[in-house]
Amino acid sequence: MITSLFLILFGLMPQRGGQSFPPNTPAASQTAATVKCDAELRWINSEQKFYGLGNTFSLNLFASAGAGCTPGEIRVTAVYLDYDQNVVCSGVVDNVAQLDQNTQSVVLEFKPLTVLEFVRWRNGLRPPQPVAKRLACIGPDQLTEVSRNETDRAVSVRLFVTLLARNGAMSNLEIKVDPRR
């Protein structure tokens, strides 16, 4: 009892409900702070021309996430539009690529009119041979996939590439694939 009274008087023992260290020390700020994640996604070859939706094209992206915010996932949403800019169909491909480092170059290859091989991660380390991902393109008035005839009627595609990093960080990128322009 006398020892604890002695320590309290000299400030060496924490008092009930108090802190054992000044509030501006690194230990105090680490316990009170949470990891805040930031994410950024940029299109590197943005001056690229698109000659037709039947052609294969690649997008070179630069992805970055703050320290402690990896791993992250890149997903792609596609919206097919007809000549009057009406929606033909749309769909999402999850887990297209993985962000394992804080900064990373990601090369994605697209085949817009081949929904069975819609997108492929070209510079991914796993698996050794990149596997193409399928797009399930759902029509605006229906609950099932549209036919090949419907996707063939599209004249443009809008791609929304999303980087989802750990702890809720997110970055979106819109790419308009319109051979008419």
Secondary structure, DSSP 8 states (H G I E B T S, - for coil): -HHHHHHHHTT-S--TTS-SS-TTSHHHHHHH------EEEEETTTT-----TTS-EEEEEEEEE-TT--SEEEEEEEEEE-TTS-EEEEEEEEEEEEE-SSEEEEEEEE-TT-GGG-EEETT-SSSSS--EE----B-TT-SSB--HHHHHT--EEEEEEEEE-GGG-EEEEEEEE-TT-
